[in-house]
Amino acid sequence: MLNFNIEKLLKKKKKSKYWLCQNMNITNRNLNRIINGETTSISFKYLDCNLSELISIDNDTKNIS
């Protein structure tokens, strides 16, 4: 399972979800959909990070059906 580390990156950069929403011109609801993996089109240029910082893989086999 892929996990987006958006909240961790924001905390590291001392930025808020509100700040990111304003810069990406999206609603808080849409940002939460991104964080929860419920969307397919994402632009992360405002986080200024590499892919390994943004995404982590959870190898917990309990989540596999």
C-alpha positions as CSV (number, residue, x, y, z in Angstrom):
1,M,0.0,0.0,0.0
2,L,1.4,3.4,-0.9
3,N,1.2,6.2,1.7
4,F,1.5,9.9,0.9
5,N,3.7,11.6,3.6
6,I,2.1,15.0,2.9
7,E,1.4,15.9,6.5
8,K,4.9,14.8,7.6
9,L,6.4,17.0,4.9
10,L,4.3,20.0,5.8
11,K,5.3,19.6,9.4
12,K,9.0,19.4,8.5
13,K,8.7,22.5,6.4
14,K,6.5,24.3,9.1
15,K,3.7,24.7,6.7
16,S,0.0,24.1,7.1
17,K,-2.5,22.1,5.1
18,Y,-4.3,25.5,4.6
19,W,-1.1,26.9,3.1
20,L,-0.8,24.0,0.7
21,C,-4.5,24.2,-0.3
22,Q,-4.1,27.9,-1.0
23,N,-1.0,27.4,-3.1
24,M,-2.4,24.4,-5.0
25,N,-5.8,26.2,-5.4
26,I,-7.7,23.3,-4.0
27,T,-10.2,22.7,-1.2
28,N,-9.3,21.1,2.1
29,R,-11.6,18.3,1.2
30,N,-9.7,17.6,-2.0
31,L,-6.4,17.7,-0.1
32,N,-7.7,15.1,2.3
33,R,-8.7,13.0,-0.7
34,I,-5.1,13.2,-1.9
35,I,-3.7,12.3,1.5
36,N,-6.1,9.3,1.8
37,G,-5.2,8.1,-1.7
38,E,-8.7,8.8,-3.1
39,T,-7.6,10.7,-6.2
40,T,-5.5,10.1,-9.3
41,S,-4.2,13.5,-10.5
42,I,-1.8,15.3,-8.2
43,S,0.7,18.1,-8.4
44,F,3.2,18.4,-5.6
45,K,5.5,21.1,-6.8
46,Y,4.9,23.3,-3.7
47,L,6.2,20.6,-1.4
48,D,9.7,20.8,-3.0
49,C,10.5,17.2,-2.2
50,N,11.7,14.0,-4.0
51,L,9.5,10.9,-4.5
52,S,11.1,9.0,-1.7
53,E,10.1,11.8,0.8
54,L,6.6,11.9,-0.6
55,I,5.6,8.2,-0.8
56,S,6.3,5.3,1.5
57,I,5.3,1.7,1.1
58,D,3.5,-0.2,3.8
59,N,4.4,-3.9,3.4
60,D,1.8,-5.0,6.0
61,T,0.3,-8.1,4.4
62,K,-2.8,-7.9,6.7
63,N,-4.3,-5.3,4.4
64,I,-4.2,-7.6,1.4
65,S,-7.4,-9.5,0.7
